[in-house]
Amino acid sequence: MEAGGAAGGAGGAWGALEARQAAIVLWARQLGALERLGQLERARGGGAPEGLEGPAPLPEGAGEKGAEVWAELVERGVEGFRMVLAPPEYYQRPLEFRMGVVGAASVDHLCKSIVMENTRAPEELQGCEDPTYSKYYMVIVQYTAKLNAEKLKSFVHGLAGGRLPKKKINMRLVSEEVNDRLTGFAHNAVTPMACATRIPLIISHKIPALSPDFFWLGSGEVDLKVGFSAAKFIEVYQPYVADCTND
């Protein structure tokens, strides 16, 4: 009886989650439709319809993962973000092409999120609940910069405050299987927003120093990109800011 009740509860929770995801997609797309209507009205000289203030719409063609990212940014008050749907050849083209697709200020404003694992973590350190003592970290770096494993190792060592000797730290990119399990996102779609696991965040110190202050990341789907202010992102998501790339 107890097992049946648990299964029923799990089924109900899953159904509720699916219903919420469907509602998010509908909400985002309705906003997009309203925004497009507003653009038409403004083009005709009729002014903006009432009630259009708010976040940028979810691009037409985005799916459920993108809608979840969009909804989290709205819920957490990340103002001024933009989403762009990229063409299928986006990752086969050079950074200059990608910069033009999203409207980035430079190739240095194009960034990525990668999940790193401490492959020498002690037996008791398997999760990432404590951001100062974690087996996994999501690191945000520019495409034009190269992650420096030794700098990252030293930073993680400092976070642990003596609980993790350097010989017990070896930071490496996680496998595709671990990435999918921890984030819920495929390769080239990884992002901190709406992530399946709350993985501690580290952002390269070069990103908040960018001018203008507006960088781009993946957005839950391979062809969907999101841009926002680094200052606002840091305020809301509170990542560690670290020197973790080559000079």
C-alpha positions as a LaTeX table, in Angstrom:
\begin{tabular}{lrrr}
\hline
Residue & $x$ (\AA) & $y$ (\AA) & $z$ (\AA) \\
\hline
Met1 & 0.00 & 0.00 & 0.00 \\
Glu2 & 2.84 & 2.38 & 0.92 \\
Ala3 & 4.74 & 1.55 & $-2.25$ \\
Gly4 & 1.65 & 2.14 & $-4.35$ \\
Gly5 & 1.06 & 5.46 & $-2.62$ \\
Ala6 & 4.66 & 6.53 & $-3.26$ \\
Ala7 & 4.37 & 5.59 & $-6.92$ \\
Gly8 & 1.13 & 7.50 & $-7.21$ \\
Gly9 & 2.73 & 10.51 & $-5.53$ \\
Ala10 & 5.69 & 10.38 & $-7.90$ \\
Gly11 & 3.36 & 10.12 & $-10.88$ \\
Gly12 & 1.36 & 13.09 & $-9.65$ \\
Ala13 & 4.53 & 15.14 & $-9.13$ \\
Trp14 & 5.75 & 14.29 & $-12.63$ \\
Gly15 & 2.39 & 15.22 & $-14.10$ \\
Ala16 & 2.47 & 18.53 & $-12.25$ \\
Leu17 & 5.98 & 19.23 & $-13.56$ \\
Glu18 & 4.91 & 18.51 & $-17.14$ \\
Ala19 & 1.88 & 20.77 & $-16.73$ \\
Arg20 & 4.10 & 23.58 & $-15.37$ \\
Gln21 & 6.53 & 23.22 & $-18.29$ \\
Ala22 & 3.65 & 23.39 & $-20.78$ \\
Ala23 & 2.31 & 26.50 & $-19.04$ \\
Ile24 & 5.75 & 28.14 & $-19.18$ \\
Val25 & 6.05 & 27.48 & $-22.92$ \\
Leu26 & 2.55 & 28.85 & $-23.54$ \\
Trp27 & 3.23 & 31.94 & $-21.40$ \\
Ala28 & 6.52 & 32.69 & $-23.15$ \\
Arg29 & 5.05 & 32.24 & $-26.60$ \\
Gln30 & 2.04 & 34.36 & $-25.79$ \\
Leu31 & 4.39 & 37.14 & $-24.73$ \\
Gly32 & 6.25 & 36.72 & $-28.00$ \\
Ala33 & 3.00 & 37.00 & $-29.94$ \\
Leu34 & 2.06 & 40.13 & $-28.00$ \\
Glu35 & 5.46 & 41.67 & $-28.67$ \\
Arg36 & 5.18 & 40.98 & $-32.39$ \\
Leu37 & 1.71 & 42.55 & $-32.34$ \\
Gly38 & 3.19 & 45.55 & $-30.56$ \\
Gln39 & 5.85 & 45.90 & $-33.23$ \\
Leu40 & 3.18 & 45.90 & $-35.92$ \\
Glu41 & 1.15 & 48.51 & $-34.08$ \\
Arg42 & 4.18 & 50.75 & $-33.62$ \\
Ala43 & 5.06 & 50.34 & $-37.29$ \\
Arg44 & 1.56 & 51.55 & $-38.20$ \\
Gly45 & 1.99 & 54.56 & $-35.94$ \\
Gly46 & $-0.55$ & 53.31 & $-33.43$ \\
Gly47 & 1.86 & 53.23 & $-30.50$ \\
Ala48 & 2.60 & 50.31 & $-28.20$ \\
Pro49 & $-0.38$ & 48.32 & $-26.90$ \\
Glu50 & $-0.82$ & 48.30 & $-23.14$ \\
Gly51 & 0.76 & 45.59 & $-21.04$ \\
Leu52 & 3.83 & 44.94 & $-23.21$ \\
Glu53 & 6.37 & 46.07 & $-20.61$ \\
Gly54 & 8.54 & 43.25 & $-19.32$ \\
Pro55 & 11.15 & 40.75 & $-20.51$ \\
Ala56 & 12.13 & 40.08 & $-24.10$ \\
Pro57 & 9.98 & 37.33 & $-25.63$ \\
Leu58 & 11.05 & 33.75 & $-26.11$ \\
Pro59 & 12.10 & 33.39 & $-29.78$ \\
Glu60 & 9.66 & 31.56 & $-32.01$ \\
Gly61 & 11.03 & 28.05 & $-32.53$ \\
Ala62 & 12.48 & 27.67 & $-29.02$ \\
Gly63 & 11.44 & 24.57 & $-27.10$ \\
Glu64 & 10.69 & 23.57 & $-23.51$ \\
Lys65 & 14.29 & 23.80 & $-22.24$ \\
Gly66 & 14.61 & 27.32 & $-23.57$ \\
Ala67 & 11.27 & 28.26 & $-22.05$ \\
Glu68 & 12.43 & 26.99 & $-18.65$ \\
Val69 & 15.58 & 29.14 & $-18.90$ \\
Trp70 & 13.47 & 32.13 & $-19.96$ \\
Ala71 & 11.06 & 31.63 & $-17.06$ \\
Glu72 & 13.86 & 31.35 & $-14.49$ \\
Leu73 & 15.47 & 34.57 & $-15.69$ \\
Val74 & 12.12 & 36.32 & $-15.42$ \\
Glu75 & 11.35 & 34.86 & $-11.99$ \\
Arg76 & 14.78 & 35.81 & $-10.64$ \\
Gly77 & 14.61 & 39.34 & $-11.97$ \\
Val78 & 17.45 & 39.28 & $-14.49$ \\
Glu79 & 16.51 & 42.45 & $-16.31$ \\
Gly80 & 17.46 & 43.31 & $-19.86$ \\
Phe81 & 18.30 & 39.81 & $-21.08$ \\
Arg82 & 17.90 & 38.84 & $-24.73$ \\
Met83 & 17.41 & 35.48 & $-26.42$ \\
Val84 & 18.38 & 34.65 & $-30.01$ \\
Leu85 & 17.69 & 31.52 & $-32.03$ \\
Ala86 & 20.83 & 30.61 & $-33.98$ \\
Pro87 & 20.95 & 28.82 & $-37.35$ \\
Pro88 & 21.89 & 25.10 & $-37.48$ \\
Glu89 & 25.40 & 25.85 & $-38.80$ \\
Tyr90 & 26.20 & 28.13 & $-35.85$ \\
Tyr91 & 28.91 & 25.89 & $-34.35$ \\
Gln92 & 30.41 & 25.06 & $-37.74$ \\
Arg93 & 31.14 & 28.72 & $-38.42$ \\
Pro94 & 33.88 & 31.00 & $-36.96$ \\
Leu95 & 33.38 & 33.19 & $-33.91$ \\
Glu96 & 32.95 & 36.28 & $-36.08$ \\
Phe97 & 29.89 & 34.67 & $-37.68$ \\
Arg98 & 28.46 & 33.75 & $-34.27$ \\
Met99 & 29.08 & 37.28 & $-33.03$ \\
Gly100 & 26.99 & 38.61 & $-35.90$ \\
Val101 & 24.17 & 36.13 & $-35.28$ \\
Val102 & 23.59 & 37.21 & $-31.67$ \\
Gly103 & 24.70 & 40.82 & $-32.11$ \\
Ala104 & 27.59 & 40.56 & $-29.64$ \\
Ala105 & 29.92 & 43.54 & $-29.24$ \\
Ser106 & 32.98 & 41.37 & $-29.99$ \\
Val107 & 34.07 & 37.74 & $-30.13$ \\
Asp108 & 35.30 & 38.16 & $-26.55$ \\
His109 & 31.66 & 38.57 & $-25.46$ \\
Leu110 & 30.84 & 35.01 & $-26.56$ \\
Cys111 & 31.11 & 32.66 & $-23.58$ \\
Lys112 & 30.40 & 29.04 & $-22.65$ \\
Ser113 & 29.53 & 27.03 & $-19.55$ \\
Ile114 & 31.54 & 23.87 & $-18.89$ \\
Val115 & 31.22 & 21.40 & $-16.02$ \\
Met116 & 34.48 & 20.39 & $-14.38$ \\
Glu117 & 35.01 & 17.41 & $-12.08$ \\
Asn118 & 37.62 & 16.78 & $-9.42$ \\
Thr119 & 38.68 & 13.28 & $-10.46$ \\
Arg120 & 40.79 & 12.85 & $-7.30$ \\
Ala121 & 38.08 & 13.88 & $-4.85$ \\
Pro122 & 38.12 & 11.86 & $-1.63$ \\
Glu123 & 35.49 & 9.15 & $-1.12$ \\
Glu124 & 33.24 & 11.34 & 1.02 \\
Leu125 & 33.20 & 14.13 & $-1.57$ \\
Gln126 & 30.80 & 13.02 & $-4.30$ \\
Gly127 & 28.22 & 15.81 & $-4.54$ \\
Cys128 & 28.14 & 19.57 & $-4.89$ \\
Glu129 & 25.87 & 20.73 & $-2.07$ \\
Asp130 & 28.64 & 22.77 & $-0.42$ \\
Pro131 & 30.02 & 25.29 & $-2.95$ \\
Thr132 & 33.29 & 25.55 & $-1.01$ \\
Tyr133 & 33.80 & 21.78 & $-0.94$ \\
Ser134 & 32.41 & 20.32 & $-4.15$ \\
Lys135 & 33.36 & 17.60 & $-6.59$ \\
Tyr136 & 31.85 & 19.55 & $-9.49$ \\
Tyr137 & 31.99 & 23.18 & $-10.61$ \\
Met138 & 30.37 & 24.87 & $-13.58$ \\
Val139 & 32.88 & 27.29 & $-15.05$ \\
Ile140 & 31.99 & 30.15 & $-17.40$ \\
Val141 & 34.77 & 31.29 & $-19.72$ \\
Gln142 & 35.11 & 33.17 & $-23.00$ \\
Tyr143 & 35.49 & 31.22 & $-26.22$ \\
Thr144 & 38.57 & 33.35 & $-26.90$ \\
Ala145 & 40.21 & 32.28 & $-23.62$ \\
Lys146 & 41.60 & 28.92 & $-22.55$ \\
Leu147 & 40.77 & 27.45 & $-19.17$ \\
Asn148 & 43.89 & 27.04 & $-17.03$ \\
Ala149 & 43.56 & 23.81 & $-15.02$ \\
Glu150 & 46.30 & 24.78 & $-12.57$ \\
Lys151 & 44.68 & 28.15 & $-11.77$ \\
Leu152 & 41.32 & 26.42 & $-11.31$ \\
Lys153 & 42.96 & 23.83 & $-9.06$ \\
Ser154 & 44.48 & 26.56 & $-6.87$ \\
Phe155 & 41.15 & 28.36 & $-6.64$ \\
Val156 & 39.27 & 25.20 & $-5.65$ \\
His157 & 41.99 & 24.45 & $-3.09$ \\
Gly158 & 41.54 & 27.92 & $-1.59$ \\
Leu159 & 37.75 & 27.54 & $-1.44$ \\
Ala160 & 38.08 & 24.33 & 0.55 \\
Gly161 & 40.07 & 26.13 & 3.25 \\
Gly162 & 42.46 & 23.29 & 4.00 \\
Arg163 & 39.88 & 20.50 & 3.77 \\
Leu164 & 41.16 & 19.47 & 0.34 \\
Pro165 & 44.93 & 19.10 & $-0.19$ \\
Lys166 & 46.23 & 19.92 & $-3.66$ \\
Lys167 & 47.17 & 16.30 & $-4.27$ \\
Lys168 & 43.46 & 15.51 & $-4.00$ \\
Ile169 & 42.51 & 17.96 & $-6.76$ \\
Asn170 & 42.57 & 17.19 & $-10.48$ \\
Met171 & 40.03 & 19.26 & $-12.39$ \\
Arg172 & 38.90 & 17.75 & $-15.69$ \\
Leu173 & 35.95 & 18.19 & $-18.04$ \\
Val174 & 33.15 & 15.77 & $-17.13$ \\
Ser175 & 32.07 & 13.02 & $-19.48$ \\
Glu176 & 29.04 & 13.56 & $-21.71$ \\
Glu177 & 27.05 & 11.13 & $-19.56$ \\
Val178 & 27.85 & 12.97 & $-16.32$ \\
Asn179 & 27.21 & 16.33 & $-17.97$ \\
Asp180 & 23.75 & 15.23 & $-19.14$ \\
Arg181 & 22.88 & 13.80 & $-15.73$ \\
Leu182 & 24.01 & 16.83 & $-13.73$ \\
Thr183 & 22.71 & 19.58 & $-16.00$ \\
Gly184 & 19.84 & 18.09 & $-17.99$ \\
Phe185 & 21.32 & 19.82 & $-21.05$ \\
Ala186 & 23.10 & 18.46 & $-24.12$ \\
His187 & 26.55 & 19.50 & $-25.33$ \\
Asn188 & 26.58 & 23.14 & $-26.52$ \\
Ala189 & 23.35 & 23.81 & $-24.62$ \\
Val190 & 24.73 & 23.85 & $-21.05$ \\
Thr191 & 23.80 & 26.89 & $-18.98$ \\
Pro192 & 23.52 & 27.77 & $-15.28$ \\
Met193 & 19.82 & 28.65 & $-15.60$ \\
Ala194 & 17.20 & 25.92 & $-15.03$ \\
Cys195 & 20.03 & 23.44 & $-14.45$ \\
Ala196 & 18.96 & 20.02 & $-13.13$ \\
Thr197 & 21.54 & 20.23 & $-10.32$ \\
Arg198 & 22.59 & 23.32 & $-8.38$ \\
Ile199 & 26.26 & 23.17 & $-9.36$ \\
Pro200 & 28.55 & 25.80 & $-7.79$ \\
Leu201 & 29.43 & 28.49 & $-10.32$ \\
Ile202 & 32.80 & 30.04 & $-11.18$ \\
Ile203 & 33.01 & 32.85 & $-13.75$ \\
Ser204 & 36.22 & 34.10 & $-15.30$ \\
His205 & 37.23 & 37.52 & $-13.98$ \\
Lys206 & 37.64 & 38.67 & $-17.59$ \\
Ile207 & 33.89 & 38.51 & $-18.24$ \\
Pro208 & 32.70 & 41.20 & $-15.78$ \\
Ala209 & 35.54 & 43.38 & $-17.13$ \\
Leu210 & 34.10 & 43.32 & $-20.66$ \\
Ser211 & 32.91 & 46.57 & $-22.23$ \\
Pro212 & 30.08 & 46.86 & $-22.92$ \\
Asp213 & 28.83 & 44.77 & $-20.03$ \\
Phe214 & 26.76 & 42.23 & $-21.97$ \\
Phe215 & 27.92 & 38.66 & $-22.62$ \\
Trp216 & 26.36 & 35.61 & $-24.31$ \\
Leu217 & 25.85 & 32.01 & $-23.16$ \\
Gly218 & 24.07 & 28.85 & $-24.22$ \\
Ser219 & 20.44 & 28.75 & $-23.18$ \\
Gly220 & 19.32 & 25.16 & $-22.65$ \\
Glu221 & 19.09 & 24.26 & $-26.35$ \\
Val222 & 21.90 & 23.96 & $-28.90$ \\
Asp223 & 20.44 & 26.65 & $-31.19$ \\
Leu224 & 19.32 & 29.06 & $-28.47$ \\
Lys225 & 21.59 & 31.77 & $-27.00$ \\
Val226 & 21.00 & 34.23 & $-24.17$ \\
Gly227 & 22.74 & 37.53 & $-23.42$ \\
Phe228 & 22.74 & 39.67 & $-20.28$ \\
Ser229 & 24.79 & 41.98 & $-18.12$ \\
Ala230 & 27.60 & 40.26 & $-16.22$ \\
Ala231 & 26.98 & 42.59 & $-13.28$ \\
Lys232 & 23.32 & 41.55 & $-13.15$ \\
Phe233 & 24.17 & 37.87 & $-13.61$ \\
Ile234 & 26.67 & 38.00 & $-10.74$ \\
Glu235 & 24.19 & 39.84 & $-8.52$ \\
Val236 & 21.48 & 37.23 & $-9.09$ \\
Tyr237 & 23.44 & 33.97 & $-9.37$ \\
Gln238 & 26.35 & 34.89 & $-7.09$ \\
Pro239 & 29.11 & 32.88 & $-8.79$ \\
Tyr240 & 32.69 & 32.93 & $-7.62$ \\
Val241 & 34.73 & 35.31 & $-9.79$ \\
Ala242 & 38.17 & 33.85 & $-10.42$ \\
Asp243 & 41.29 & 34.19 & $-12.55$ \\
Cys244 & 40.97 & 30.76 & $-14.16$ \\
Thr245 & 42.20 & 31.23 & $-17.77$ \\
Asn246 & 45.56 & 31.70 & $-19.43$ \\
Asp247 & 46.93 & 35.24 & $-19.43$ \\
\hline
\end{tabular}
